[in-house]
């Protein structure tokens, strides 16, 4: 995992072409190893707008593989972007007493042989549902079991001097991860990170 610039985490990259594409830098998280990545920004960036893009391959079901989260110790204030123990994708921001922001998919993701491209694009300066957008394999998720929007301009603890973690946020994780990107200050579409191949596969 490398860090580029002040607020961008960059993951794997590889050669051109679909058939011979190789991931040069990817990760396997095994909960038994108690391993994770963390970074604490030295100065604050944009607290309302960001995009996370990553390829994820699940290895165990019914657990909480945490793709990304912000960590503030025992207060539990912060972001979680994860699969929940019902195998739904769940993203939320907890303020210490309630969920200001939440999206829990109706769909479940239980194919342990598949790589999922997940994109979380947030801009709390936008009102309504478009403030938090979630994409899987290039398609926007529009059906949610739980959906909570916050007030316009709400400032979270993203890009502040708290730990930003990959692969752990209150519990260790089991999954594969590649091409992780964290973009500060922009709400981006999945086409920035990927596209359809000649067989119309993302």
C-alpha positions in Angstrom: 0.0 0.0 0.0 1.4 3.4 -0.9 0.4 6.9 0.1 0.4 9.5 -2.6 0.2 13.2 -1.8 -1.4 14.5 1.4 -4.8 12.8 1.3 -4.8 10.0 -1.3 -4.3 6.3 -0.6 -3.5 4.4 -3.7 -3.6 0.6 -4.2 -2.7 -1.8 -6.9 -2.0 -1.1 -10.5 -1.2 -3.4 -13.4 -0.6 -3.8 -17.1 -3.0 -3.0 -19.9 -5.5 -5.6 -21.4 -8.1 -7.7 -19.7 -6.7 -11.2 -20.3 -3.2 -10.5 -19.0 -4.0 -8.0 -16.3 -2.0 -8.6 -13.2 -2.3 -6.9 -9.8 1.1 -5.8 -8.7 0.1 -4.7 -5.2 -2.9 -6.3 -3.5 -3.7 -7.6 0.0 -5.2 -10.5 1.8 -6.6 -9.8 5.2 -6.7 -12.7 7.6 -8.4 -12.0 10.9 -6.1 -14.5 12.7 -3.1 -12.3 11.8 -4.6 -9.2 13.4 -3.3 -7.2 10.5 -4.7 -3.9 9.1 -3.6 -0.6 7.5 -3.9 2.7 9.1 -3.1 6.4 8.5 -3.7 9.5 10.5 -3.8 12.7 8.5 -1.4 15.3 9.9 -3.9 18.1 8.9 -7.6 18.2 8.1 -8.9 18.0 4.6 -12.5 17.9 3.3 -14.8 16.6 6.0 -17.9 16.3 3.8 -16.8 15.0 0.4 -14.8 11.9 -0.6 -14.8 8.8 -2.8 -13.6 5.3 -2.0 -13.1 2.8 -4.7 -11.8 -0.8 -4.3 -12.0 -4.3 -5.6 -13.0 -6.8 -2.8 -13.2 -10.6 -2.8 -14.9 -12.2 0.2 -13.4 -15.3 1.9 -15.9 -15.8 4.7 -19.6 -15.1 5.0 -21.7 -14.0 8.0 -18.9 -11.8 9.3 -18.0 -8.1 9.2 -15.1 -7.6 6.7 -14.5 -3.9 7.1 -13.2 -2.2 3.9 -12.7 1.2 5.5 -13.4 3.1 8.7 -12.4 6.0 10.8 -11.5 5.2 14.4 -11.7 7.4 17.5 -11.2 4.8 20.3 -14.0 3.8 22.6 -16.4 6.5 21.4 -17.2 4.6 18.2 -17.7 8.0 16.4 -16.9 7.7 12.7 -17.4 5.9 9.4 -17.7 2.2 8.6 -17.8 0.8 5.1 -18.3 -3.0 5.4 -20.2 -6.1 4.7 -22.4 -6.9 7.6 -23.1 -10.3 9.1 -26.1 -10.7 6.8 -23.8 -10.2 3.9 -25.2 -6.9 2.9 -23.1 -3.9 2.1 -23.4 -1.3 4.8 -22.0 2.2 5.1 -22.7 4.4 8.0 -21.5 7.4 10.0 -22.2 7.1 13.8 -22.1 10.3 15.8 -21.8 8.6 19.2 -25.5 8.3 19.8 -27.2 7.7 16.5 -26.5 7.1 12.8 -26.4 10.4 10.9 -25.8 8.6 7.6 -26.6 5.1 6.7 -27.0 2.9 3.6 -27.6 -0.8 4.0 -28.3 -2.7 0.8 -31.3 -4.9 0.2 -29.0 -7.1 -2.0 -26.6 -9.6 -0.4 -23.1 -10.4 -1.7 -22.3 -14.1 -1.0 -20.2 -15.1 -4.0 -16.8 -15.9 -2.5 -15.4 -16.7 -6.0 -16.2 -13.2 -7.3 -14.4 -9.9 -7.2 -16.7 -7.0 -6.4 -15.8 -3.5 -7.4 -17.4 -1.2 -4.8 -17.5 2.6 -4.9 -18.7 4.8 -2.1 -19.1 8.5 -3.2 -20.1 11.0 -0.5 -21.0 14.7 -0.6 -23.0 15.9 2.4 -23.3 19.3 0.8 -25.9 17.8 -1.5 -29.4 17.2 -0.1 -31.2 13.9 -0.2 -30.3 10.5 -1.5 -27.5 11.7 -3.8 -25.4 12.8 -0.8 -24.3 9.2 -0.4 -24.0 7.0 -3.5 -23.0 3.4 -3.6 -22.0 1.4 -6.7 -21.3 -2.3 -7.2 -19.6 -3.4 -10.4 -20.4 -0.1 -12.1 -24.1 -0.1 -11.3 -25.5 2.3 -8.7 -27.4 0.6 -5.8 -30.8 2.2 -5.4 -32.6 -0.3 -3.2 -31.8 -0.1 0.5 -33.0 -1.9 3.6 -31.9 1.1 5.6 -31.4 4.6 4.3 -30.7 7.7 6.5 -29.6 11.1 5.2 -28.1 13.9 7.3 -28.4 17.7 7.2 -26.8 19.5 4.3 -23.2 20.4 4.9 -22.8 17.9 7.8 -19.1 17.6 8.7 -17.9 14.1 9.6 -14.5 13.1 10.9 -13.2 12.0 7.5 -9.9 13.7 6.7 -9.4 14.8 10.3 -6.6 13.7 12.6 -8.1 10.4 13.6 -7.0 7.0 12.4 -8.3 6.0 8.9 -8.2 2.2 8.7 -8.4 -0.5 6.0 -9.2 -4.0 7.1 -10.1 -3.3 10.7 -12.5 -1.1 12.7 -13.3 -2.7 16.0 -12.8 -6.2 14.6 -10.3 -7.8 12.2 -11.3 -8.9 8.8 -11.1 -11.7 6.3 -11.1 -10.7 2.6 -8.9 -9.9 -0.4 -8.5 -6.2 -1.5 -7.0 -4.6 -4.6 -6.8 -1.2 -6.2 -7.9 0.7 -3.2 -8.3 4.5 -3.8 -9.3 7.2 -1.4 -10.1 10.6 -3.0 -10.4 13.6 -0.8 -12.8 16.4 -1.8 -14.5 14.8 -4.8 -17.7 12.7 -5.3 -16.8 10.5 -8.3 -18.5 8.0 -10.5 -17.3 4.4 -10.9 -16.3 5.1 -14.5 -13.3 7.1 -13.1 -11.9 3.8 -11.8 -13.1 1.1 -14.2 -15.2 0.3 -17.3 -16.8 -2.5 -19.3 -14.7 -4.9 -21.3 -15.4 -6.3 -24.8 -17.8 -8.9 -23.2 -19.7 -6.1 -21.4 -18.3 -7.2 -18.1 -17.3 -4.6 -15.5 
